[in-house]
């Protein structure tokens, strides 16, 4: 009885070692996430604030109103045609 238990334990240990040999390389070579710092703000104000509170705001002129143009006629949708109505399985198709 103890010999049978020892053989089963030995077989279980061998199976565990075999499985770990198959799984461990994937875990070892997995990429580690690298910590990243949050990006530093890069946008600088375009105009420094003026010290004169009565100065008019510097707002660019609004864009002129677009002129109304008629919508172009819709184009016909593209089509593909073949030289035959049906092909046999595996046959070369010519478009």
ABEGO torsion letter per residue (X at the ends): XAAAAAAAAAAAAAAAAAAAAAAAAAAAABBBBBBBBBBBBABBBABBBBABAABBBBBBBBBBBBBBBBBBBBBBBBBBBBABABBBBGBBBBX
